[in-house]
C-alpha cells in the first residue's frame, strides 16, 4: 500500500525550510530528480496516485515543484517526523 502525500501547513513548511537552511523556491525537473531520485515517469505515476507533490505548470512546456513540497515528500517517505525548531 502506498502512502498518500499530505500537504504541509504553512507553519510546518517554514519549519522544514528552516531545518534545510533554505527558502522556498521552484525546482525544475533535473533538480527534482536529484532530490527525490525518482525518474520522470515514476514521478508522473506517483502524482496520479496522490503519493507525490503535484507539479506547478509554468507554461506550455514548463513545470516545477515547490522545494518545500519535495522536502516534505522525502520526510514522509522516510516516515520521519518533521522536528520543531525552537
Buried (B, 14 or more C-beta within 10 A) or exposed (E): EEEEBEEBEEEBBBBBBEBEEEEBEEBEBEBBBEBBEBEEEEBEEBBEEEBBBBBEEEEEEEBBBBBBBBBBBBBBBEEEEBEEEE
